[in-house]
Amino acid sequence: MFPAAEATGHPISGMGHGQDAVTEATGHPTGRARGGWVVDEVAGRYDRRSHAGPFGVASREGTDERESVLDARDTAILEGLSGRSLGGHWVLLAGLLLFQTTFVWAKDGTTRAGRDLSASDPIPVPQWARGARVLGVRYEDISRLEELRKAYHASVLILYHVPEVSNGWCPQGTWEEVEKFVKAAHDHGFKVMGYLDGTYAEEKFHTGEHKDWVQRNRKGEPEHYQPEHIRQHRYCYCFNGPWHDRWVRIAEREAKIGMDGMFVDNPDYMAKCGESCFCSHCQRRFRQEKGGDLFTAPDEVRRNWLSQCLGWHVRDVYNALKRTRPDKEFAITSNTCGPSRHRSMGVLGPNENVLFREASGRHPDCRAMVERDQFDGGRKPLWFILTTGKKWTPETGRLYECLLASVVSAGGCPMVWAHNYSDDPNRPGFSTTDTIFAHAEVGRAVAECFGFMEQHLERVTAETFFRPSFKGVPKGVSVTVSRTEGDEVVIHVVSVAPGDVADLDLRIRLPWWVAPAKLARFSPHPTEDPTFIWTPDATGWSRLQVKKMRVWDMYVSDGGER
């Protein structure tokens, strides 16, 4: 995982002025002929720009538009749909999506039953993956398991400790150490995810037959590069050859020792030395499945096929886990990070039961990404890793409060490294000083958020049931409305502004049959108790007034006032 990866996305905007919620729909164009090929538009070819998303979110978090992956044709489709009644269009788009993801197109335009596992039945989601409180840990944290459970309220651990070749950054150990850690963590009530780099291996791995496994550009040159944060080269390996078999073998062994799932980092086709992949394994497999030559195929056909290969590859890791332990529930997830055609929610999401996003600490974008990813990924649990860049400072604690609140209130599950990453290339991996144990502000932010999630698990994982309108939402504040299975209305109010929001006076237009008569306030900050007034209006705009709000408040119906 690249620690400084920058996530891109479109900040949610436009609901601070009282407009009704409007969501622009996106979809895939139909396949079209080009040079004798029928081009299939697979997932990864679209983006979603939202003014109010599936969580009933209002926000004034910023409006800096970033480059979309939409091309002109996709944009035209969006413009044609915006402002209209979307009912009929959604039916049409759903049909197109089903049609396009069910078939792999051959050169002559006929359908070919391929390995399109994205069209298979979805992978069941373990209940423990919903509302997960995730920490990334080292093997050395085996002595802190009780503290991680009781003081920091974590429920899932991702073990950054690989028993075979490393990517040059993740700490390397032995199978015996991994098995010892898993057993001890289970004894403390944790679920444990194994770490596996999907593409990269450090230079010492690039010997003998492994040289034939590497991704290659059109000239046949290997994909490799020198990262800034580790001391040696990395080579990028291809999923259509023996590298895939190695993945499967490792997953099988992880299942045997009791691992609860796998986190596949960095799965992608790279362009470090020109676009990949044109290795002999890809050439042979493409010819078998598409009936044509990889070098002469249109770029869209080739790239879409590679995206499908990447999705199949991740699915096979899950298949290996389940095949080894059919009696056990497993989680499978992989890292979506930055603007990548292949490493996207559309490509990876159908082949996972848990979504995963990495982004650095820009909280306005963080909030927008959570909403968009859950929409694109099919409403599966979304684990969102929170990184903040360089060395932690006293202000890092406040930043983490904003990040944690943004993710949880939007329906995501925060994942935090218990140790900040090390940017010293001579000592890659994790810092020994920037840790949640040594940094009081960051440790407190994590403990308060995870403890709050644990105490109010049903409320923070509530599904949204309607999309209200809002008025008076100030810049830097976001509001989310959802409902629990027990019919509680839950209103999250989060401030992501650089400073505190002293006063809040907003109006929420709720359906008359759900407008609560009373609200109770809950907060991760137990020492802070701002005054609030809830004025319900069953026929129009209910009013919420808050004094001395800081970062995150949750208001729940039917709990009485105080």
C-alpha positions as CSV (number, residue, x, y, z in Angstrom):
1,M,0.0,0.0,0.0
2,F,1.4,3.4,-0.9
3,P,1.0,5.5,2.3
4,A,0.6,8.8,0.6
5,A,-2.0,7.7,-1.8
6,E,-4.4,10.5,-2.7
7,A,-8.1,9.6,-3.2
8,T,-10.1,11.5,-5.7
9,G,-13.8,12.2,-5.8
10,H,-16.4,14.8,-6.1
11,P,-17.3,16.5,-2.9
12,I,-21.0,16.5,-2.1
13,S,-22.4,20.0,-2.5
14,G,-25.4,22.1,-3.2
15,M,-27.6,21.2,-0.2
16,G,-26.6,24.1,2.0
17,H,-29.2,26.3,0.2
18,G,-32.4,24.4,0.8
19,Q,-32.7,22.7,-2.6
20,D,-34.4,19.4,-2.9
21,A,-32.0,16.5,-3.2
22,V,-31.1,15.7,-6.8
23,T,-28.9,12.7,-7.7
24,E,-27.5,12.4,-11.2
25,A,-27.7,8.9,-12.5
26,T,-24.9,7.1,-14.3
27,G,-24.7,4.0,-16.3
28,H,-22.8,2.1,-18.9
29,P,-23.4,2.7,-22.6
30,T,-24.2,-0.3,-24.7
31,G,-21.5,-2.3,-26.5
32,R,-20.7,-0.9,-29.9
33,A,-18.8,-2.1,-32.9
34,R,-15.3,-0.8,-33.7
35,G,-13.0,-2.3,-36.2
36,G,-14.7,-5.7,-36.2
37,W,-14.8,-5.9,-32.5
38,V,-17.8,-5.4,-30.2
39,V,-16.7,-3.2,-27.3
40,D,-18.1,-4.1,-23.9
41,E,-18.2,-1.3,-21.4
42,V,-17.4,-2.9,-18.1
43,A,-17.3,-1.5,-14.6
44,G,-14.6,1.1,-14.1
45,R,-15.8,3.2,-17.0
46,Y,-18.1,5.5,-14.9
47,D,-18.1,7.8,-12.1
48,R,-20.9,9.3,-10.0
49,R,-21.3,13.0,-9.2
50,S,-23.8,13.5,-6.5
51,H,-25.6,16.5,-4.9
52,A,-27.3,14.3,-2.3
53,G,-26.6,10.7,-2.2
54,P,-28.2,7.4,-1.1
55,F,-27.6,8.3,2.6
56,G,-29.8,11.4,2.7
57,V,-26.8,13.6,3.1
58,A,-26.6,17.3,3.1
59,S,-23.2,18.9,3.0
60,R,-21.3,22.1,2.3
61,E,-17.9,20.5,2.5
62,G,-16.4,22.2,-0.5
63,T,-16.9,22.3,-4.2
64,D,-13.4,21.7,-5.7
65,E,-14.3,19.5,-8.7
66,R,-11.6,16.9,-9.6
67,E,-11.1,15.3,-12.9
68,S,-13.7,12.7,-13.6
69,V,-13.1,9.4,-15.3
70,L,-16.2,10.1,-17.5
71,D,-15.5,10.7,-21.1
72,A,-17.6,13.0,-23.3
73,R,-20.1,10.2,-24.2
74,D,-20.7,9.4,-20.6
75,T,-21.1,13.0,-19.7
76,A,-23.7,13.4,-22.4
77,I,-25.7,10.6,-20.8
78,L,-25.5,12.2,-17.4
79,E,-26.7,15.5,-18.9
80,G,-29.6,13.8,-20.6
81,L,-30.7,12.2,-17.4
82,S,-30.3,15.1,-14.9
83,G,-33.4,17.0,-14.1
84,R,-35.8,14.4,-15.3
85,S,-37.9,11.7,-13.7
86,L,-35.4,8.8,-13.4
87,G,-37.8,6.0,-12.9
88,G,-37.8,4.7,-16.4
89,H,-34.2,5.4,-16.9
90,W,-33.2,3.4,-13.9
91,V,-35.0,0.4,-15.3
92,L,-33.2,0.8,-18.7
93,L,-29.8,1.3,-17.0
94,A,-30.3,-1.7,-14.8
95,G,-31.1,-3.8,-17.8
96,L,-28.0,-2.5,-19.7
97,L,-25.8,-3.2,-16.7
98,L,-27.1,-6.7,-16.3
99,F,-26.7,-7.4,-20.0
100,Q,-23.2,-6.1,-20.2
101,T,-21.8,-7.7,-17.1
102,T,-23.3,-11.1,-18.0
103,F,-21.4,-11.6,-21.2
104,V,-17.9,-11.4,-22.5
105,W,-17.8,-10.3,-26.1
106,A,-15.8,-12.2,-28.8
107,K,-14.2,-10.7,-31.8
108,D,-17.0,-11.6,-34.2
109,G,-19.6,-10.1,-31.9
110,T,-21.0,-13.4,-30.5
111,T,-21.2,-14.0,-26.8
112,R,-18.8,-16.3,-25.2
113,A,-19.3,-18.0,-21.9
114,G,-16.3,-16.7,-20.1
115,R,-14.9,-16.5,-16.6
116,D,-17.0,-13.5,-15.8
117,L,-17.3,-14.2,-12.1
118,S,-18.7,-10.7,-11.5
119,A,-22.0,-12.1,-12.9
120,S,-22.0,-14.9,-10.4
121,D,-23.9,-14.9,-7.2
122,P,-22.7,-12.3,-4.7
123,I,-20.3,-13.5,-2.0
124,P,-22.1,-13.7,1.4
125,V,-21.2,-10.9,3.8
126,P,-20.1,-12.0,7.3
127,Q,-22.1,-10.2,9.9
128,W,-18.9,-9.2,11.8
129,A,-17.8,-7.2,8.8
130,R,-20.7,-4.8,9.2
131,G,-19.9,-2.0,11.7
132,A,-16.3,-3.3,12.0
133,R,-13.8,-1.3,14.0
134,V,-10.6,-2.1,12.2
135,L,-7.0,-1.6,13.3
136,G,-3.9,-2.3,11.2
137,V,-1.3,-3.9,13.5
138,R,2.2,-5.5,13.6
139,Y,3.1,-8.9,14.9
140,E,4.7,-7.2,17.9
141,D,1.2,-6.0,19.0
142,I,0.5,-9.6,20.1
143,S,1.4,-8.3,23.6
144,R,-1.2,-5.5,23.4
145,L,-4.3,-7.6,22.4
146,E,-6.2,-7.0,25.6
147,E,-5.5,-3.3,25.4
148,L,-6.6,-3.1,21.8
149,R,-9.9,-4.8,22.7
150,K,-10.8,-3.2,26.0
151,A,-9.2,0.3,25.7
152,Y,-9.5,0.9,22.0
153,H,-12.6,-1.2,21.3
154,A,-11.3,-2.7,18.0
155,S,-13.1,-5.7,16.6
156,V,-11.1,-6.6,13.5
157,L,-7.3,-6.6,13.1
158,I,-5.4,-6.5,9.8
159,L,-2.1,-8.2,10.4
160,Y,0.7,-6.5,8.5
161,H,3.1,-9.4,8.7
162,V,3.8,-11.5,5.6
163,P,5.1,-15.0,5.9
164,E,6.7,-15.1,2.5
165,V,8.2,-12.4,0.2
166,S,7.4,-8.8,1.0
167,N,6.7,-5.8,-1.2
168,G,9.6,-4.1,0.5
169,W,7.4,-2.2,2.9
170,C,5.2,-4.7,4.8
171,P,7.1,-6.4,7.7
172,Q,8.1,-10.0,6.9
173,G,8.0,-12.9,9.3
174,T,7.2,-16.6,9.5
175,W,4.1,-18.8,9.1
176,E,4.6,-19.9,12.7
177,E,4.4,-16.2,13.9
178,V,1.2,-15.6,11.8
179,E,-0.5,-18.7,13.3
180,K,0.5,-17.7,16.8
181,F,-0.9,-14.2,16.3
182,V,-4.2,-15.5,14.9
183,K,-4.8,-17.9,17.7
184,A,-4.0,-15.3,20.4
185,A,-6.3,-12.7,18.7
186,H,-9.1,-15.2,18.5
187,D,-8.7,-15.8,22.2
188,H,-9.4,-12.1,22.8
189,G,-12.4,-12.0,20.5
190,F,-10.9,-10.5,17.4
191,K,-11.4,-11.4,13.8
192,V,-8.1,-11.3,11.9
193,M,-7.4,-10.4,8.2
194,G,-4.2,-11.5,6.5
195,Y,-2.3,-9.1,4.3
196,L,-1.2,-9.9,0.8
197,D,0.3,-7.5,-1.8
198,G,-1.6,-8.3,-5.0
199,T,1.0,-6.9,-7.5
200,Y,4.3,-5.9,-6.0
201,A,7.3,-7.9,-4.7
202,E,10.7,-6.6,-3.7
203,E,13.6,-6.9,-6.1
204,K,15.1,-10.1,-4.5
205,F,12.0,-12.0,-5.6
206,H,12.8,-11.2,-9.3
207,T,15.1,-14.1,-10.0
208,G,14.8,-17.4,-11.9
209,E,11.4,-18.4,-13.2
210,H,9.8,-15.4,-11.4
211,K,11.2,-13.1,-14.2
212,D,8.6,-14.7,-16.4
213,W,5.8,-13.7,-14.1
214,V,6.2,-10.0,-14.3
215,Q,3.9,-7.6,-16.1
216,R,5.3,-6.3,-19.4
217,N,4.7,-3.4,-21.7
218,R,4.3,-3.6,-25.5
219,K,8.0,-3.8,-26.0
220,G,8.3,-6.8,-23.6
221,E,10.0,-4.8,-20.9
222,P,9.2,-5.5,-17.2
223,E,7.1,-3.2,-15.1
224,H,9.2,-2.0,-12.1
225,Y,9.9,1.2,-10.2
226,Q,11.7,2.6,-7.2
227,P,9.2,4.0,-4.6
228,E,10.1,6.9,-2.4
229,H,9.1,5.2,0.8
230,I,11.2,2.0,0.5
231,R,14.8,1.3,-0.3
232,Q,14.7,-1.1,-3.2
233,H,13.0,-1.6,-6.5
234,R,9.5,-3.2,-6.7
235,Y,8.5,-5.5,-9.6
236,C,4.9,-5.7,-10.7
237,Y,3.6,-9.2,-11.4
238,C,0.8,-10.4,-13.7
239,F,-2.4,-12.1,-12.6
240,N,-2.8,-14.3,-15.6
241,G,0.2,-16.6,-14.8
242,P,1.9,-18.4,-11.9
243,W,1.7,-15.3,-9.7
244,H,-2.0,-16.0,-9.5
245,D,-1.3,-19.6,-8.4
246,R,1.0,-18.4,-5.7
247,W,-1.8,-16.2,-4.4
248,V,-4.2,-19.1,-4.2
249,R,-1.6,-21.3,-2.4
250,I,-1.0,-18.6,0.2
251,A,-4.8,-18.1,0.7
252,E,-5.3,-21.8,1.3
253,R,-2.6,-21.9,3.9
254,E,-4.0,-18.7,5.6
255,A,-7.4,-20.5,5.8
256,K,-5.8,-23.6,7.4
257,I,-4.3,-21.6,10.2
258,G,-7.6,-19.9,11.0
259,M,-7.4,-16.5,9.3
260,D,-10.9,-14.9,8.9
261,G,-10.2,-13.3,5.5
262,M,-7.7,-11.6,3.3
263,F,-6.9,-8.0,2.4
264,V,-5.4,-7.9,-1.1
265,D,-3.3,-4.7,-1.4
266,N,-2.4,-2.9,-4.6
267,P,-4.2,-5.1,-7.2
268,D,-3.7,-3.4,-10.6
269,Y,-2.2,-3.4,-14.0
270,M,0.6,-0.9,-13.9
271,A,2.0,1.7,-16.3
272,K,5.3,2.4,-14.6
273,C,7.3,1.5,-17.7
274,G,4.5,1.9,-20.3
275,E,1.0,0.4,-20.1
276,S,0.7,-3.3,-19.2
277,C,0.1,-6.1,-19.6
278,F,1.5,-7.8,-22.7
279,C,3.3,-10.7,-21.1
280,S,3.2,-14.2,-22.7
281,H,0.5,-15.4,-20.2
282,C,-1.8,-12.5,-21.1
283,Q,-1.2,-13.1,-24.8
284,R,-2.1,-16.8,-24.6
285,R,-5.1,-16.3,-22.3
286,F,-6.5,-13.4,-24.4
287,R,-6.3,-15.5,-27.6
288,Q,-8.1,-18.4,-25.9
289,E,-10.9,-16.3,-24.5
290,K,-11.4,-13.5,-27.0
291,G,-10.3,-15.2,-30.2
292,G,-7.9,-12.4,-31.3
293,D,-4.5,-11.0,-30.9
294,L,-3.7,-8.9,-27.7
295,F,-1.5,-6.4,-29.6
296,T,-4.0,-5.6,-32.4
297,A,-7.2,-5.5,-30.2
298,P,-8.7,-2.1,-29.7
299,D,-7.6,-0.5,-26.4
300,E,-11.0,-0.6,-24.9
301,V,-11.4,-4.3,-25.6
302,R,-8.0,-5.1,-24.1
303,R,-8.4,-2.8,-21.1
304,N,-11.9,-4.1,-20.3
305,W,-10.6,-7.7,-20.5
306,L,-7.8,-6.9,-18.1
307,S,-10.2,-5.3,-15.7
308,Q,-12.2,-8.6,-15.7
309,C,-9.1,-10.6,-15.2
310,L,-8.3,-8.5,-12.1
311,G,-11.8,-9.1,-10.7
312,W,-11.6,-12.8,-11.3
313,H,-8.2,-12.9,-9.6
314,V,-9.6,-11.4,-6.4
315,R,-12.6,-13.7,-6.5
316,D,-10.3,-16.7,-6.8
317,V,-8.6,-15.7,-3.5
318,Y,-12.0,-16.0,-1.8
319,N,-12.7,-19.3,-3.6
320,A,-9.4,-20.6,-2.2
321,L,-10.3,-19.6,1.4
322,K,-13.8,-21.1,1.1
323,R,-12.6,-24.3,-0.6
324,T,-10.2,-24.9,2.2
325,R,-12.6,-24.2,5.0
326,P,-16.2,-24.5,3.6
327,D,-17.6,-24.3,7.1
328,K,-16.2,-20.8,7.8
329,E,-17.3,-17.3,6.9
330,F,-14.6,-15.3,5.2
331,A,-14.2,-11.7,4.3
332,I,-12.4,-10.8,1.0
333,T,-11.5,-7.2,0.2
334,S,-8.9,-5.3,-1.9
335,N,-7.5,-1.9,-1.9
336,T,-9.1,0.8,-4.1
337,C,-6.8,3.8,-4.1
338,G,-6.6,6.9,-6.3
339,P,-7.7,7.3,-10.0
340,S,-7.3,3.9,-11.7
341,R,-9.3,2.3,-14.4
342,H,-8.7,-1.3,-13.1
343,R,-8.4,-0.7,-9.4
344,S,-12.0,0.7,-9.0
345,M,-15.1,-0.2,-7.1
346,G,-16.8,-1.2,-10.3
347,V,-14.1,-3.7,-11.1
348,L,-13.3,-5.0,-7.7
349,G,-16.6,-4.6,-5.9
350,P,-18.5,-7.5,-7.6
351,N,-15.8,-9.9,-6.6
352,E,-15.6,-8.9,-2.9
353,N,-18.0,-9.0,0.1
354,V,-16.2,-6.1,1.8
355,L,-15.3,-2.9,0.0
356,F,-12.0,-1.1,0.9
357,R,-10.9,2.5,0.2
358,E,-7.5,4.1,0.9
359,A,-7.3,7.9,1.0
360,S,-5.1,10.4,2.7
361,G,-6.5,12.8,5.3
362,R,-8.5,15.3,3.4
363,H,-11.8,15.0,5.2
364,P,-14.1,16.8,2.7
365,D,-13.1,14.3,0.0
366,C,-13.2,11.5,2.6
367,R,-16.9,12.1,3.2
368,A,-17.7,12.2,-0.5
369,M,-15.7,9.1,-1.3
370,V,-17.5,7.0,1.4
371,E,-20.9,7.9,-0.1
372,R,-19.9,7.3,-3.7
373,D,-18.1,4.1,-3.0
374,Q,-21.0,2.5,-1.2
375,F,-23.3,3.4,-4.1
376,D,-20.9,2.1,-6.7
377,G,-19.9,-1.0,-4.7
378,G,-23.4,-2.3,-4.2
379,R,-24.1,-1.4,-0.5
380,K,-21.6,-3.8,0.9
381,P,-19.7,-2.9,4.1
382,L,-17.0,-0.3,3.3
383,W,-13.8,-0.3,5.2
384,F,-12.1,3.1,4.9
385,I,-8.4,3.4,5.8
386,L,-7.6,6.7,7.3
387,T,-4.0,7.9,6.7
388,T,-2.9,11.5,7.4
389,G,0.4,11.8,5.5
390,K,3.6,12.6,7.3
391,K,4.6,12.6,11.0
392,W,1.8,13.0,13.5
393,T,1.5,16.4,15.3
394,P,-0.8,17.7,18.1
395,E,-3.3,18.7,15.4
396,T,-3.5,15.1,14.0
397,G,-5.9,14.1,16.8
398,R,-8.4,16.7,15.7
399,L,-8.0,15.6,12.1
400,Y,-8.7,12.0,13.1
401,E,-11.9,13.1,14.9
402,C,-13.2,14.6,11.7
403,L,-12.1,11.7,9.5
404,L,-13.6,9.1,11.9
405,A,-16.9,11.0,12.2
406,S,-17.2,11.5,8.4
407,V,-16.7,7.8,7.7
408,V,-19.0,6.4,10.4
409,S,-21.9,8.9,9.9
410,A,-21.9,8.1,6.1
411,G,-22.2,4.4,6.8
412,G,-18.6,3.3,6.5
413,C,-16.3,1.4,8.8
414,P,-13.1,3.3,9.7
415,M,-9.7,1.4,9.6
416,V,-6.8,3.0,11.4
417,W,-3.1,2.0,11.5
418,A,-2.2,1.5,15.1
419,H,1.3,2.6,14.0
420,N,1.8,5.4,11.5
421,Y,3.8,4.4,8.5
422,S,7.5,5.0,8.4
423,D,8.7,7.3,5.6
424,D,12.4,6.4,6.2
425,P,13.5,4.3,3.2
426,N,16.1,2.6,5.3
427,R,13.4,1.5,7.8
428,P,10.2,0.8,5.8
429,G,7.1,-0.4,7.4
430,F,5.7,1.3,10.6
431,S,6.9,4.0,12.9
432,T,7.9,3.0,16.5
433,T,7.0,6.5,17.8
434,D,3.9,7.6,16.0
435,T,1.4,5.1,17.5
436,I,-2.0,5.3,19.0
437,F,-0.4,4.1,22.3
438,A,2.1,7.0,22.4
439,H,0.1,9.8,20.7
440,A,-2.5,10.8,23.3
441,E,-4.7,12.8,20.9
442,V,-4.9,10.2,18.2
443,G,-5.3,7.4,20.6
444,R,-8.2,9.2,22.3
445,A,-9.9,9.9,19.0
446,V,-9.8,6.2,18.0
447,A,-10.9,5.0,21.4
448,E,-13.8,7.4,21.6
449,C,-15.0,6.6,18.1
450,F,-14.7,2.8,18.3
451,G,-16.2,2.8,21.8
452,F,-19.2,4.9,20.5
453,M,-19.6,2.5,17.5
454,E,-19.6,-0.5,19.8
455,Q,-22.1,1.0,22.2
456,H,-24.5,2.2,19.4
457,L,-23.7,-0.4,16.7
458,E,-27.3,-0.7,15.4
459,R,-27.6,3.1,15.1
460,V,-24.3,3.7,13.3
461,T,-25.0,0.9,10.9
462,A,-28.6,1.9,10.2
463,E,-29.8,1.8,6.6
464,T,-31.2,4.9,5.0
465,F,-34.8,4.8,4.2
466,F,-35.6,8.2,2.6
467,R,-33.8,11.3,1.3
468,P,-34.9,14.5,3.1
469,S,-34.3,18.1,2.2
470,F,-32.3,20.5,4.3
471,K,-32.0,24.2,4.9
472,G,-29.4,26.2,6.8
473,V,-26.6,23.7,6.6
474,P,-23.4,25.8,7.0
475,K,-20.2,25.2,5.2
476,G,-18.1,22.6,6.9
477,V,-21.1,20.7,8.3
478,S,-22.8,17.5,7.0
479,V,-26.0,16.0,8.1
480,T,-27.1,12.3,7.6
481,V,-30.6,10.9,8.3
482,S,-31.1,7.1,8.5
483,R,-33.3,4.6,10.3
484,T,-32.6,1.5,12.4
485,E,-34.3,-1.9,12.2
486,G,-36.1,-0.9,15.3
487,D,-37.6,2.2,13.5
488,E,-35.4,4.8,15.3
489,V,-34.7,7.9,13.3
490,V,-31.0,8.7,13.5
491,I,-29.6,12.1,12.6
492,H,-25.8,12.5,12.4
493,V,-24.4,16.0,12.5
494,V,-20.7,16.3,11.7
495,S,-18.5,19.4,11.6
496,V,-15.4,19.0,9.3
497,A,-14.5,22.7,9.4
498,P,-11.0,23.6,10.6
499,G,-12.5,25.3,13.6
500,D,-15.4,24.6,15.9
501,V,-18.9,25.3,14.8
502,A,-20.3,27.3,17.8
503,D,-24.0,27.4,16.8
504,L,-26.1,25.3,14.4
505,D,-29.6,26.2,13.3
506,L,-30.9,23.9,10.5
507,R,-34.2,22.6,9.2
508,I,-34.9,19.1,8.0
509,R,-37.9,18.2,5.8
510,L,-39.0,14.8,7.0
511,P,-42.0,12.7,5.9
512,W,-44.9,13.4,8.2
513,W,-45.2,9.8,9.3
514,V,-41.6,9.6,10.7
515,A,-41.0,13.1,12.1
516,P,-40.0,12.3,15.7
517,A,-41.6,14.2,18.5
518,K,-38.5,14.0,20.7
519,L,-34.8,13.5,20.2
520,A,-32.0,12.3,22.5
521,R,-28.4,13.4,21.9
522,F,-25.5,11.0,22.0
523,S,-21.9,11.9,21.3
524,P,-18.4,10.2,21.3
525,H,-17.3,13.1,23.4
526,P,-18.7,12.3,26.9
527,T,-17.5,15.4,28.6
528,E,-19.2,17.8,26.1
529,D,-22.9,18.3,26.4
530,P,-24.1,21.1,24.2
531,T,-27.6,22.5,24.5
532,F,-30.0,21.5,21.7
533,I,-33.6,22.2,20.8
534,W,-35.7,20.0,18.5
535,T,-38.9,21.6,17.1
536,P,-40.8,18.9,15.2
537,D,-43.1,19.8,12.4
538,A,-45.1,16.9,10.9
539,T,-46.3,18.9,8.0
540,G,-43.1,20.8,6.9
541,W,-39.7,21.7,8.1
542,S,-38.6,20.4,11.5
543,R,-35.9,22.5,13.3
544,L,-32.7,21.5,15.1
545,Q,-30.8,24.1,17.0
546,V,-27.5,23.2,18.7
547,K,-25.2,25.3,20.8
548,K,-21.5,24.7,21.2
549,M,-21.3,21.8,18.8
550,R,-17.8,20.5,18.3
551,V,-17.2,17.6,15.9
552,W,-19.9,14.9,16.0
553,D,-23.4,14.6,17.5
554,M,-26.0,11.8,17.0
555,Y,-29.6,12.5,17.6
556,V,-32.0,9.6,18.0
557,S,-35.8,9.6,18.0
558,D,-38.0,8.3,20.8
559,G,-35.3,8.7,23.5
560,G,-36.7,11.8,25.2
561,E,-35.3,15.2,25.6
562,R,-32.6,16.5,28.0
